Amino acid sequence: MTSLAWVAAVISIRGLLSLLALGLQLSWQAQQQRERRHYLLTVTRALPTGAQIDEGQPDGSWLRLTIGCPQASESHHG
């Protein structure tokens, strides 16, 4: 019975460590996304209407942003 209790304890500890690692990873990814959003908003607000930006993505793909006139509903977001 003692060895079974040790196995259960090790599995529980591994599970908790896995959840902690996942939580830290998700927190880091969320922070990276907030920083990226702030960067893109800062850059796009500084450009004139009609300008285009080609932005490289972490996965190797590219995103093209075209700066347009803000609509009334968008002008209230920050």
N, C-alpha and C positions, 0 to 999 in steps of 0.2 A: 504494500500500500504506500509505503514511503516513496518508492521510486515513481509511482504513478503521480503522487502529489508534486514531486520535483518536475516531472515532465509537464504537468498542467501549469505549474508556476512559470517555467521557461517559456512555454507557449504564450501564456498571458503577458509576460514581460515583452516578448518579441512583438506580439500584437500591439501593445501599447507604444513601443518604440516605433513601429511602422506607422501607426496613426500620428504620432508626434512628428515624424519625418514628413509625412504627407501634408500635415497642417503647416509646417514650416515652408515646404515647397509651394503650396498654394498661396501662402502669405507673400512670399517673395515674388511669385508671378503676378499677383494683384498689384504689388508695389511697382513692378516694372511696367504694367499696363497703365497705371496712373501717371507715371513719369512720361511714358510715350504719348499719352493723350495730352498732357500739359505741353509737351514739346510741339506736337502737331498743331494744337490750338494757337500757340504763340507764333509759330511760323506762318500759319495761314492767315492770321489776323494782320500780320505785317505786310502781306502781299496785296497788290491791286487786284481788282476784279478782272477775271479772265486769265490770270496767271495759272500756270500748271507746275506741279511738283511731282517728280518721280521719286518715290520712297522705297528703298530696299527693305524687304521683310526678313526676319530671322530665318525663315525656311528657304530663303533664296529667291522667292517670288518678288514681284514689284507691284507697287500700288501707285496709280496715277491720280492725283488730286487736282481738280480744276476748281479754282476759286470763283464762286458766283456771288450774286447779291443775296444777303441774308433775307429770309422771309420774316414776316412779322412774328410768327410763333417761335422762330429760332433766335431772334434777337434778345430774348429774355433769358436764354440759357448761358451759363458761364462756366 
